Amino acid sequence: MQNGTEKSAIVIGAGVAGMSAACALADSGLNVRLVERRSYLGGRASSYLHPGVNEVIDNCQHVLFGCCTNLIGFYRRIGADEKIHWTRSMTMIEPGGRPTLLASSQWLPAPLHGLPSLLRAKTLTRHDKMALARAFGALLRPVPTNSRENLGDWLRRNGQTQGAINRFWRLVIASALNADIDVIALPYAAKVIRELFLNSAQAGAMGMSSVPLSELYAGAEEFLKQHRGKVVFNAGVEAAEWDEETSQWTLATRAGILVADYLVLALPFEAAAKLLPHMPPADGVSSLAGQIERHGHSPICSVHLWFDREITSLEHAVLLDREIHWMYNKSRLQPWRKTNGSYLELVISASQRFAALTREEAIDLSLRALAEFFPAIATAKLEKAALVKEVRATFTVPPGIDGFRPTSTSPWPNCVLAGDWTATGWPSTMESAARSGHLAAEAVCAALGAPRKFLNPDLKPRGLMQLLSPSS
Ligand SMILES: Cc1cc2nc3c(=O)[nH]c(=O)nc-3n(C[C@H](O)[C@H](O)[C@H](O)COP(=O)(O)OP(=O)(O)OC[C@H]3O[C@@H](n4cnc5c(N)ncnc54)[C@H](O)[C@@H]3O)c2cc1C
């Protein structure tokens, strides 16, 4: 943009959606302020100093995958991509400690790259493996996005065994989508299977940050500074007014009044609902309110445990048949922490029951479960522990959800919507948030008459999957 015609934008909400929108707009020459209610970046994917344990912890372990092209693109823009540790293998452990390594073959083309380790898996019976192979075969072609079927019904219709349901679908897929199989829209489950297991080994590679999440995003604040923008912390937005004459927005925030030409609302759906009554009246507001009302939340809990010794040399593992789903060995993933013993984080997805436990009950249950997988627990001393409950962790993806995910177009002039819950086609993930941010930035640039492309293309399917992709 030329000097003298510089336009300004305010992005409300410094989660992944807001940060990616703000950085893309600053990159396009807009004067950007990223306005955040809290005193740190990251929203639902953040870290903070936990006073109880005096350690900086993530609100929960966040993983990404190679197919998250917009999140990776955002990380590249802010120089954070080097801080992601990638792996192409996953260990499943049964109570009693027997491990199964799932890894992709370097020799077989997609979608066969995962087959050898699936066939060798000790945790699944022959019938389970045949059922899974049948299901994967059926999902080689994309499911119509307007399918109203839920995953549970589809699994039963496609002859999935109890073992395949409990040890694969319930654990891997239901926890990726953070909901029970009976309330997951089939097209979303199919998308996860295709991206993580079929399209290519690169798409299914799993990434984890080697630094606390808010530190990962420090580059976003720096990027904005270098592009004459800034983050305004502790500035919860309470109301917004549109001035027809000046074509500008005026925001009332906890940090004072802010004015800008363009507005991006990058809020979670419940915060957007709270702000709606304090936005100007406009056609379409009640329809947006109706769309928001149909969204629901699902919880995720994490238990953080510090022991006086090493419990396992594994970086991470899927724990089978118990209430704890994932183990992340933070001492291995973040070696700079330099603990004498080890720091493990356990993640429990979509468990209303676990979210209702007290701290003592949750830690006790976690230790008892962990002892069934790792014998070292019996002699280890627990030095400190923390429980983090995120009851509004993700939005649910019931059948028909695409009918009520709004696009970036808002009811107001010069104002666009972002946030993981808007219409990106992705479930509640950082990738969905980054996509929404990029789409919102594209919409602002288009409105300015200076269109730009920010949405990163999807990874192309590899091997035999190229023949089965929708464009072939
Ligand atoms: C426990 C947990 C585990 C998860 N695990 C994963 C995972 O492994 N992988 C993955 O991809 N995703 C995961 N997710 C989901 C992921 O964190 C979210 O999808 C993503 O971070 C959402 O980003 P967002 O920017 O859309 O929203 P948010 O992150 O919610 O950002 C919105 C921001 O707006 C701010 N805000 C709210 N109201 C106002 C206001 N009035 N004024 C100013 N600011 C305001 C909030 O403080 C917040 O910072 C997990 C989420 C949780 C909670």
The ligand as an SDF file (V2000), in Angstrom:
LIG
                    3D

 53 58  0  0  0  0  0  0  0  0999 V2000
   -6.8620  -28.2030   25.7960 C   0  0  0  0  0  0  0  0  0  0  0  0
   -6.8250  -28.0010   24.3090 C   0  0  0  0  0  0  0  0  0  0  0  0
   -6.1310  -28.8950   23.4980 C   0  0  0  0  0  0  0  0  0  0  0  0
   -6.1090  -28.7140   22.1160 C   0  0  0  0  0  0  0  0  0  0  0  0
   -5.3430  -29.5260   21.3290 N   0  0  0  0  0  0  0  0  0  0  0  0
   -5.1690  -29.2160   20.0130 C   0  0  0  0  0  0  0  0  0  0  0  0
   -4.2120  -29.9000   19.2320 C   0  0  0  0  0  0  0  0  0  0  0  0
   -3.5040  -30.8040   19.7000 O   0  0  0  0  0  0  0  0  0  0  0  0
   -4.0750  -29.5320   17.9330 N   0  0  0  0  0  0  0  0  0  0  0  0
   -4.8070  -28.5190   17.3680 C   0  0  0  0  0  0  0  0  0  0  0  0
   -4.6130  -28.2150   16.1840 O   0  0  0  0  0  0  0  0  0  0  0  0
   -5.7380  -27.8590   18.1050 N   0  0  0  0  0  0  0  0  0  0  0  0
   -5.9310  -28.1730   19.3970 C   0  0  0  0  0  0  0  0  0  0  0  0
   -6.8210  -27.4680   20.1610 N   0  0  0  0  0  0  0  0  0  0  0  0
   -7.7120  -26.4890   19.4970 C   0  0  0  0  0  0  0  0  0  0  0  0
   -6.9660  -25.1750   19.2130 C   0  0  0  0  0  0  0  0  0  0  0  0
   -6.3370  -24.7030   20.3780 O   0  0  0  0  0  0  0  0  0  0  0  0
   -7.9880  -24.1530   18.7430 C   0  0  0  0  0  0  0  0  0  0  0  0
   -8.7260  -24.6750   17.6600 O   0  0  0  0  0  0  0  0  0  0  0  0
   -7.3200  -22.8530   18.2610 C   0  0  0  0  0  0  0  0  0  0  0  0
   -6.2770  -22.4710   19.1160 O   0  0  0  0  0  0  0  0  0  0  0  0
   -8.3880  -21.7720   18.1830 C   0  0  0  0  0  0  0  0  0  0  0  0
   -7.8050  -20.5490   17.8110 O   0  0  0  0  0  0  0  0  0  0  0  0
   -8.7010  -19.2480   17.6120 P   0  0  0  0  0  0  0  0  0  0  0  0
   -7.7750  -18.1450   17.3190 O   0  0  0  0  0  0  0  0  0  0  0  0
   -9.7860  -19.5490   16.6410 O   0  0  0  0  0  0  0  0  0  0  0  0
   -9.4430  -19.0050   18.9970 O   0  0  0  0  0  0  0  0  0  0  0  0
   -8.8090  -18.6960   20.5140 P   0  0  0  0  0  0  0  0  0  0  0  0
   -7.5400  -19.4320   20.5950 O   0  0  0  0  0  0  0  0  0  0  0  0
   -9.8940  -18.9910   21.4090 O   0  0  0  0  0  0  0  0  0  0  0  0
   -8.4610  -17.1480   20.4040 O   0  0  0  0  0  0  0  0  0  0  0  0
   -9.3980  -16.1450   20.6520 C   0  0  0  0  0  0  0  0  0  0  0  0
   -8.7370  -15.0290   21.4470 C   0  0  0  0  0  0  0  0  0  0  0  0
   -9.7060  -13.9890   21.6370 O   0  0  0  0  0  0  0  0  0  0  0  0
   -9.5130  -13.4400   22.9210 C   0  0  0  0  0  0  0  0  0  0  0  0
  -10.7430  -12.7230   23.2970 N   0  0  0  0  0  0  0  0  0  0  0  0
  -11.9450  -13.2420   23.6640 C   0  0  0  0  0  0  0  0  0  0  0  0
  -12.8390  -12.2590   23.8720 N   0  0  0  0  0  0  0  0  0  0  0  0
  -12.1950  -11.0900   23.6240 C   0  0  0  0  0  0  0  0  0  0  0  0
  -12.5870   -9.7370   23.6500 C   0  0  0  0  0  0  0  0  0  0  0  0
  -13.8350   -9.3620   23.9430 N   0  0  0  0  0  0  0  0  0  0  0  0
  -11.6570   -8.7920   23.3530 N   0  0  0  0  0  0  0  0  0  0  0  0
  -10.3700   -9.1420   23.0180 C   0  0  0  0  0  0  0  0  0  0  0  0
   -9.9570  -10.4190   22.9760 N   0  0  0  0  0  0  0  0  0  0  0  0
  -10.8580  -11.3820   23.2590 C   0  0  0  0  0  0  0  0  0  0  0  0
   -9.2090  -14.6440   23.7740 C   0  0  0  0  0  0  0  0  0  0  0  0
   -8.5800  -14.2750   24.9970 O   0  0  0  0  0  0  0  0  0  0  0  0
   -8.2930  -15.4510   22.8320 C   0  0  0  0  0  0  0  0  0  0  0  0
   -6.9350  -15.0950   23.0190 O   0  0  0  0  0  0  0  0  0  0  0  0
   -6.8590  -27.6460   21.5330 C   0  0  0  0  0  0  0  0  0  0  0  0
   -7.5520  -26.7520   22.3490 C   0  0  0  0  0  0  0  0  0  0  0  0
   -7.5110  -26.9120   23.7180 C   0  0  0  0  0  0  0  0  0  0  0  0
   -8.1800  -25.8880   24.5770 C   0  0  0  0  0  0  0  0  0  0  0  0
  1  2  1  0
  2  3  1  0
  2 52  2  0
  3  4  2  0
  4  5  1  0
  4 50  1  0
  5  6  2  0
  6  7  1  0
  6 13  1  0
  7  8  2  0
  7  9  1  0
  9 10  1  0
 10 11  2  0
 10 12  1  0
 12 13  2  0
 13 14  1  0
 14 15  1  0
 14 50  1  0
 15 16  1  0
 16 17  1  0
 16 18  1  0
 18 19  1  0
 18 20  1  0
 20 21  1  0
 20 22  1  0
 22 23  1  0
 23 24  1  0
 24 25  2  0
 24 26  1  0
 24 27  1  0
 27 28  1  0
 28 29  2  0
 28 30  1  0
 28 31  1  0
 31 32  1  0
 32 33  1  0
 33 34  1  0
 33 48  1  0
 34 35  1  0
 35 36  1  0
 35 46  1  0
 36 37  1  0
 36 45  1  0
 37 38  2  0
 38 39  1  0
 39 40  1  0
 39 45  2  0
 40 41  1  0
 40 42  2  0
 42 43  1  0
 43 44  2  0
 44 45  1  0
 46 47  1  0
 46 48  1  0
 48 49  1  0
 50 51  2  0
 51 52  1  0
 52 53  1  0
M  END
$$$$
